[in-house]
Amino acid sequence: MKVRNSNYMQDVETVFREATFIRELGIKLVTVEPGRCLAEVEVIPAHLQHLHRVHGGVISSLAGHAALGAAISVAAEGDVLVAPEFTFQMFRGVDSGLLQTKAQVIKGGALLIFTEAEVFYNDAAGEHLIAKGNFTFTRAR
């Protein structure tokens, strides 16, 4: 991936640190590199919905913010990105543990950045894909 901002790592760290909602959910940035971002959240009781599964809003927020991190890593310096469009599919419910998202840029253009993010749950049997999203980012200003 072409890097158009030598400070992308700091910019991604900032967008995770300064997003109050993301901090309140406990979502943490793990790593970022050009075109890729890994984030995670440890499930707590406040994340559960009425069926005692992790609320879809928590899972989609985890995926969306990691996708934003991946997009920022290839955006031009000073670009402020928003996602005017995304699709999200849930495959499996979970009720505890560590959720990880692997996000990557599919195509990074000057006007639009297309990303995808997969959310995984790990247990003794291995890694399980529980959700996937596609996010389109553009400059806000």
N, C-alpha and C positions, 0 to 999 in steps of 0.2 A: 504494500500500500504506500502511496505517496504521502509523505508528511509535509503539510503546508504551514505548520505551526510548531516551532521547536519547543514551545512551552506547553504542548498538549497535556503532558502528565500533570502539571500543576493545575491546568484548567479543569481536567477531569476530577482531580482531587477536590478542587474548590466546589464543583457542582454537586458532589456527594456531601461535602461538609456543610454547605450553606442551604441545602434543601431540607427545611424543617420537617416536612412530612416524612421524607426518606429517613432522616435521623430518628424520628419518633417510632418508625416501624422497626428500627434496628438494622436496616440494610447497610452493608459495609462494602466498600470497594476492596477487592482483593488484588487484582493486577490490571494494568492497561498497557497495551502496546499498539502500534499503528494498525487500526482496523479491527481491534479486538478488545473486549473488556470482560472481566470476570467479577461478579459480585455475589454476595451471599447474605442470608439472614437465618438466624437460629429461631425456630418457631417458639413462640411464647403463648400462654393462654389467651392474651388479648387479640391474637391473630385468628382465632377460631370463630366460625360462624355457628348458626343454630344447630347444625348437624355434627358439630365438633370436628370439623375439617378446616384446614386453612382457607380463609376467605379468598375468593378469586381476585379481589382488589389488592390484596397483599402480594399475590403471585404475579399479577400483571404489572404492579408497580415495580417489583424487583426486576422483571424482564425489561420493562420500559426504561428504567433508569440505567441499566447496563447497556441497553441499545444506544441510549443517549451518550454514554461514555465512549462507546465505540465510534459513534458518529463524530463526536468532538475531536477524537484523535486524528481524524483526516480532514477536518474543516480548516478553513483559513483562520489565521489569528484574528481575534476580535469578533468572529461570527457568533451570534447568539442563536441557538437552534431551538425549534419547536417541532412537534410531531402533529401535523394536521390530519394524519391518517394512520391508523394501525388496525391490524386484525389479530385476534388472539384465540387460541384453542386450548381448552383444558382436556387432558386425557385421563388423569387419575387424581383422586383426592388423597391428601395426606393429613395426618393429625399431629405430627411432632417431628423433631429432628432438624437437620441442617438442609436448607434449600440453596442450591447454587445455580447461577445463570451464566451461560456462556453466550456472549453476544458478539456478532461479527458484522462488518460492513460487507454487503453484497456488491454494491456499486456506489462509489463515492464521486459524485459530480460536483460541478461548481454551483448548481442550483438546488439539486436534490441529492440526498444521501439515503440509500436504501439499506436497511439492516434487518437482521433476524436474531432472535434470542430464544434459546432453549433453556428450560428450567428443569433441573434434576433433583432427585431425592436419592440419597445413598443409604443403604442398609446392609445387613450381612450378606445378602444375595447379590449386591452390586449396585450399579448406578441405574436409575429408572427415570426415563423421560416422563415428566408429568404435564408439561405445557410448552407451547411454542407460539411465538408472535413474530409478526413482520411489521416493521415501523418505518415510515417515510419521514425524513426530517428536511426542513428547509430553514432558511435564515428568517429570524423574527424581525430584524432590522438591518 
